[in-house]
Amino acid sequence: EDKVVQSPLSLVVHEGDTVTLNCSYEVTNFRSLLWYKQEKKAPTFLFMLTSSGIEKKSGRLSSILDKKELSSILNITATQTGDSAIYLCAVEGARYDQFYFGTGTSLTVIP
Amino acid sequence: EAGVTQSPTHLIKTRGQQATLRCSPISGHTSVYWYQQALGLGLQFLLWYDEGEERNRGNFPPRFSGRQFPNYSSELNVNALELEDSALYLCASSYYRSEQYFGPGTRLTVT
């Protein structure tokens, strides 16, 4: 069964800390892995990683795809209270043309 | 550029009734995805429409159905509502298999 697992489920850090969020997957015919940030309702797109683009960076956020280990990490450096959110990982599989979402990591940044 | 829009924001129905949720994609996007996010659960894939056709559906009963109109907007219908259908329903749009952009969601409450 195709699945995406994220860890940890929740995380509380202080402003300025660096955090690493994990996403592992078992998805048939992997196409891409996406990271989203969900604050109130709608997830907002962060990164898309594919076989041809295994590392992405935007400001304090960066992500790496490890196709050998079937996993990805999302790093956030110098965290701010505005980073508090649920971070979702999604994997697209070619076999059933579906996107599989993990249950997310809830990040809380304390001032 | 306008984002994905969904209506209504909130919807309250009673068991056995039907609910209709609407989604307008970002201009130029041809794909619309529907997801259910129940309390405590991750995003569950419901339906994928592209170019007016249903391309795939998740593991949901047939009383969850929908359609995509010629202008690429989409409608999700849930018949014979059950209490466990109470959830946040998110719509996302993309340009065929690129990253998805989410709407603000419709909160459906079944009493």
Interface residues (C-beta under 8 A of the other chain):
Chain A: R31 L34 Y36 K41 A42 P43 T44 F45 M48 L88 A90 E92 Y96 D97 Q98 F99 Y100 F101 G102 T103 G104
Chain B: V4 Y33 Y35 L41 G42 L43 Q44 F45 W48 R55 N56 G58 L88 L90 R97 S98 E99 Q100 Y101 F102 G103 P104 G105
